[in-house]
Amino acid sequence: MHIAVPREIKNQEYRVGLIPSGVRELVSQGHQVTVEHHCGAGIGFTDEDYRAAGASIEKDPGRLFGNAELIIKVKEPQPTECQRLRRGQILFTYLHLAPDPRQAEGLLTSECSAIAYETVTDSHGALPLLAPMSEVAGRLATQAGAHCLEKAQGGKGILLGGVPGVAPGRVVVLGGGVVGLHAARMAMGLGAQVTLFDRSLPRLKTLEEQFGPQLQTRYSTRESVEQALLQADLVIGAVLIPGAAAPKLVTREQLSRMQAGTVLVDVAIDQGGCFETSHPTTHDDPTFVVDDIVHYCVANMPGAVARTSTEALTNATLPYIQKLADQGLKALKQDPGFLAGLNVHQGHVTCEPVATALDLPYQAPESLI
């Protein structure tokens, strides 16, 4: 199969869909890999590295897309990329379609087959291709939030870990999944006082057994969350409903009663955000202020540590890429979890949460593949 790896064109995005070691694996199995000129330059992978692994280099993105059967990316296709897609091609990347009707329209019009990393599941119902970036984003959320709490960044001027004789910062984590776990772990490592909310009692029990009294766990209700928000220094939104828009857990009215200089980090912004006042930002301009509350809503947070993120992501995606390269879409028929990743196919929405979020007709993927 002819596999193409474009250079990411989203703002401040330096990750790449395949690193040279992955290319070497695919080429050794008889596949042809073409990468765009300088696609990995931002994280230290040169064109010569890719050539040594067996890839060919293409400077023209139009030709790159035009010749490909399988396209491997990291971020959702931008409008110009959607225009280059066509029927019969497979696109494998993060899509996050629920809050993005424009992208959905572009993919539907192209009639390509688009598989989203974030909705692929494993035999246990977990999200193996989302997990690596969730781990990175969770840890970054605490790091970014700690920076935003500095007075020069608009925050309260609080050091999360405190110092002897001074109380540590108070961190509230909304969601006990992979993002929430790693955000809490980082915050506790810095010495902060951390409270984590979730609606799964078994999950809260597991986290309490793992971390002991250092982590305060709370069952999530409107009242319990609101009480915590009013005392928080840093709030990390870490909720996820696979494929669907994120629920709004913090309202504008609640925001108005929080302490000035509090920081909100919305890791769910790719799925529309879990704070009512959130809107996507970039690494160039990562924050904005509403009612004296600092919002950090960068839509590609792991891109800030692009080398680490790329290596973590490609470790997880390579086995799936190999299956697609060997079998094409037939690989989905053999693995229900892989089939769950198919979001768009030949002009149809094949992921029910996406169809619901965008008010579009849904077609079961089993009936099309």
C-alpha positions in Angstrom: 0.0 0.0 0.0 1.1 3.6 -0.7 1.2 5.5 2.6 1.6 9.2 2.9 2.7 11.3 5.9 2.0 15.0 5.4 3.6 17.8 7.4 1.1 19.2 9.9 -0.1 22.7 9.1 -2.1 23.5 12.2 -0.8 26.5 14.2 2.3 25.5 16.3 1.9 21.8 15.5 5.2 20.0 15.1 4.1 16.4 15.7 4.3 13.9 12.8 2.2 10.8 12.0 5.2 8.5 11.6 8.7 8.6 12.8 11.6 7.0 10.8 11.5 3.8 12.9 7.9 3.3 12.0 8.6 3.9 8.3 11.3 1.3 8.4 8.8 -1.3 9.8 6.3 -0.6 7.0 8.9 -0.5 4.2 10.3 -3.9 5.5 6.8 -5.3 5.0 6.6 -4.3 1.4 4.8 -1.0 1.7 5.7 2.3 0.0 6.0 5.3 2.3 6.2 8.9 1.1 6.7 11.8 3.6 6.4 15.5 3.0 9.6 17.5 2.8 10.6 18.6 6.4 7.6 16.9 8.0 9.6 15.9 11.0 12.1 18.8 11.1 10.4 20.5 14.0 11.2 17.6 16.3 14.6 16.6 15.0 13.8 14.1 12.3 15.4 15.1 9.0 14.5 14.1 5.5 17.8 12.1 5.4 16.5 10.2 8.5 13.4 9.3 6.6 15.3 8.4 3.4 17.6 6.1 5.4 14.4 4.4 6.7 13.2 3.7 3.2 10.8 6.6 2.6 10.7 8.9 -0.4 10.4 12.6 0.0 7.7 14.8 -1.7 7.8 18.6 -1.7 4.3 19.1 -3.2 1.5 18.3 -0.8 -1.0 18.0 -3.7 1.0 15.2 -5.2 1.6 13.6 -1.8 -2.2 13.4 -1.1 -3.0 12.6 -4.7 -0.9 9.4 -4.9 -1.7 8.1 -1.4 -4.0 5.2 -0.5 -3.5 5.6 3.3 -2.8 9.1 4.9 -1.3 9.2 8.4 -1.6 12.5 10.3 -1.8 13.7 13.9 -4.3 16.6 13.9 -7.6 16.9 12.1 -7.3 17.8 8.4 -7.5 21.6 7.7 -9.8 22.9 4.9 -7.1 22.7 2.2 -6.3 19.2 3.2 -10.0 18.1 3.1 -10.1 19.4 -0.4 -7.2 17.1 -1.4 -9.0 13.9 0.0 -11.0 11.6 -2.3 -13.1 8.6 -2.4 -11.1 5.4 -1.9 -8.5 7.0 0.4 -8.2 6.1 4.1 -7.3 9.0 6.5 -6.1 7.9 10.0 -5.7 10.8 12.5 -7.3 12.6 15.4 -10.6 14.1 14.1 -12.6 15.4 17.1 -15.6 16.0 14.8 -18.4 16.6 17.3 -17.7 20.3 17.7 -16.5 20.8 14.2 -19.2 20.8 11.5 -17.0 22.5 9.0 -14.5 19.6 9.1 -17.3 17.1 9.0 -18.7 18.7 5.9 -15.3 18.6 4.2 -14.8 14.9 5.0 -18.3 14.0 3.9 -17.8 15.9 0.6 -14.5 14.1 0.0 -16.1 10.7 0.4 -12.9 9.4 2.0 -12.8 6.9 4.8 -11.8 8.8 8.0 -10.7 6.8 11.0 -10.3 8.8 14.3 -7.7 7.8 16.8 -9.9 9.0 19.6 -12.8 6.6 19.1 -10.8 3.4 18.5 -11.4 1.1 21.4 -9.6 -2.0 22.7 -11.1 -5.3 24.1 -11.8 -3.6 27.4 -13.5 -0.6 26.0 -10.5 1.7 26.7 -9.1 4.2 24.1 -5.6 3.0 23.3 -4.8 5.7 20.7 -6.1 8.6 22.8 -4.4 7.4 26.0 -0.8 8.5 25.1 -1.9 12.1 24.3 -4.2 12.1 27.4 -1.2 11.2 29.5 0.8 14.1 28.0 -2.1 16.5 28.2 -2.9 15.7 31.8 0.6 16.4 32.9 0.9 19.5 30.8 -2.4 20.8 32.2 -0.9 21.1 35.6 2.3 22.5 34.3 0.5 25.1 32.2 -1.9 25.9 35.1 1.0 26.4 37.5 2.5 28.9 35.0 -0.7 30.8 34.5 -1.1 31.2 38.3 1.9 33.5 38.3 0.9 37.1 38.7 2.5 38.2 35.5 0.2 35.7 33.6 -2.9 37.1 35.3 -3.1 34.5 38.0 -3.4 34.9 41.8 0.4 34.8 42.3 0.3 31.4 43.9 3.0 28.7 44.0 1.2 25.4 43.7 3.5 23.6 46.2 3.7 26.5 48.7 6.7 26.8 51.0 7.2 26.0 54.7 4.7 28.1 56.6 2.6 28.9 53.5 -0.4 26.7 52.4 -0.1 25.0 49.0 -2.3 25.8 46.1 -5.7 24.1 45.7 -6.3 22.1 42.5 -9.6 20.8 41.4 -9.6 18.1 38.7 -12.9 17.3 37.0 -12.8 13.8 35.7 -10.9 10.7 36.8 -9.9 9.2 33.5 -6.4 9.2 32.0 -6.2 13.0 31.8 -7.4 13.5 35.3 -5.2 10.8 36.7 -2.0 12.4 35.2 -3.1 15.9 36.0 -3.6 14.9 39.7 -0.4 13.0 39.8 1.6 16.0 38.6 -0.2 18.4 40.9 0.4 16.2 43.9 4.1 15.8 42.8 4.4 19.6 43.0 2.9 19.5 46.5 -0.5 21.0 45.8 -3.7 20.1 47.6 -5.7 18.1 45.0 -9.4 17.2 44.9 -10.6 15.0 42.0 -14.2 14.6 41.0 -15.8 11.7 39.1 -19.2 10.0 38.9 -17.8 6.5 38.9 -17.5 5.2 42.5 -15.4 2.3 41.5 -13.0 4.7 39.8 -12.8 6.9 42.8 -12.2 3.9 45.0 -9.3 2.8 42.7 -7.7 6.2 42.8 -8.0 6.5 46.5 -6.4 3.1 47.0 -3.6 4.2 44.6 -2.8 7.5 46.1 -4.1 7.3 49.7 -5.0 10.4 51.7 -2.8 12.6 49.5 -5.6 12.7 47.0 -9.1 13.8 48.0 -11.8 12.1 45.9 -15.3 13.4 45.6 -18.4 12.2 43.9 -19.4 14.7 41.2 -22.6 16.6 41.8 -23.5 20.1 40.9 -23.3 21.2 44.5 -20.1 19.4 45.4 -18.3 20.8 42.3 -19.6 24.3 42.9 -18.3 24.3 46.5 -14.9 23.3 45.3 -14.8 25.8 42.5 -15.3 28.7 44.9 -12.1 27.7 46.8 -10.0 26.6 43.9 -6.8 28.2 42.6 -6.5 25.9 39.5 -9.4 23.9 37.9 -8.5 21.3 35.3 -11.3 20.1 33.0 -10.6 16.5 32.1 -14.0 15.0 31.1 -14.5 12.8 28.0 -17.5 11.2 26.4 -15.9 9.3 23.4 -16.8 10.9 20.1 -19.3 13.3 21.7 -19.2 16.9 22.7 -17.9 17.5 26.2 -20.5 18.3 28.9 -20.4 21.9 30.3 -19.5 21.4 34.0 -18.7 25.1 34.9 -21.3 27.7 33.9 -20.8 31.5 33.3 -22.8 32.2 36.5 -20.5 30.0 38.6 -17.5 31.7 37.0 -18.7 35.0 38.3 -18.5 33.8 41.9 -15.0 32.3 41.7 -12.0 34.1 43.1 -10.2 36.5 40.8 -7.1 35.1 39.3 -8.3 31.5 39.4 -7.0 29.5 36.4 -9.1 27.1 34.3 -7.3 24.6 32.0 -9.8 23.0 29.6 -8.2 19.8 28.3 -11.6 18.9 26.8 -11.5 21.8 24.3 -10.9 19.5 21.4 -14.4 18.1 22.1 -16.0 21.6 22.6 -14.7 22.3 26.1 -16.2 21.6 29.5 -16.4 25.2 30.7 -19.3 27.3 29.3 -16.9 30.2 28.6 -14.2 28.2 26.8 -13.2 28.7 23.2 -10.1 27.2 21.5 -6.8 29.0 21.7 -3.3 28.4 20.3 0.2 28.1 21.7 0.9 31.6 20.2 -1.9 33.1 22.3 -2.9 30.5 24.8 -5.0 32.3 27.4 -7.9 34.8 27.7 -9.7 36.2 30.7 -13.5 36.2 31.5 -14.7 37.7 34.8 -11.1 37.9 36.1 -10.7 34.1 35.5 -7.8 33.0 33.4 -8.7 30.4 30.7 -6.1 28.2 29.1 -7.8 26.4 26.2 -5.1 25.3 23.7 -6.6 22.8 21.3 -3.4 20.9 20.7 -1.7 20.9 24.1 0.6 17.9 23.5 2.0 19.8 20.5 4.0 21.9 23.1 6.1 18.8 23.7 6.0 17.5 20.2 9.0 15.1 20.3 7.7 13.3 23.4 4.1 13.3 22.1 5.1 12.0 18.7 7.1 9.1 20.1 4.3 8.2 22.5 1.6 8.4 19.9 3.4 6.4 17.2 4.2 3.7 19.6 0.5 3.2 20.0 -0.7 3.8 16.4 1.9 1.7 14.5 0.3 -1.7 15.0 -3.0 -0.3 13.7 -1.2 1.4 10.7 0.3 -2.0 9.9 -3.1 -3.6 9.8 -4.5 -1.0 7.5 -1.5 -1.2 5.3 -1.8 -5.0 5.0 -5.6 -5.3 4.8 -7.1 -1.9 4.1 -10.6 -1.4 5.5 -11.0 -5.2 5.8 -8.9 -4.8 9.0 -11.9 -3.0 10.6 -14.2 -6.0 10.0 -12.0 -8.2 12.0 -11.8 -5.9 15.1 -14.9 -4.2 16.5 -12.8 -1.8 18.4 -11.0 -0.7 15.3 -14.3 -0.4 13.5 -15.5 2.0 16.2 -12.8 4.4 15.0 -14.5 4.8 11.6 -16.2 8.2 11.8 -16.9 9.0 8.1 -17.1 6.6 5.1 -18.0 7.5 1.5 -20.2 10.4 2.5 -21.8 8.9 5.5 -21.3 9.6 9.3 -20.5 6.2 10.8 -20.0 7.3 14.5 -23.2 7.7 16.3 -22.1 10.3 18.9 -20.7 12.4 16.1 -23.9 12.2 14.1 -25.9 13.1 17.2 -23.7 16.1 18.1 -23.9 17.4 14.5 -27.5 16.5 13.9 -26.6 14.4 10.9 -27.9 11.1 9.7 -26.1 8.1 11.1 -25.1 5.0 9.2 -23.9 1.9 11.0 -20.4 1.1 9.8 -21.1 -2.6 9.7 -23.6 -2.0 6.9 -21.0 -0.2 4.7 -17.7 -2.0 5.2 
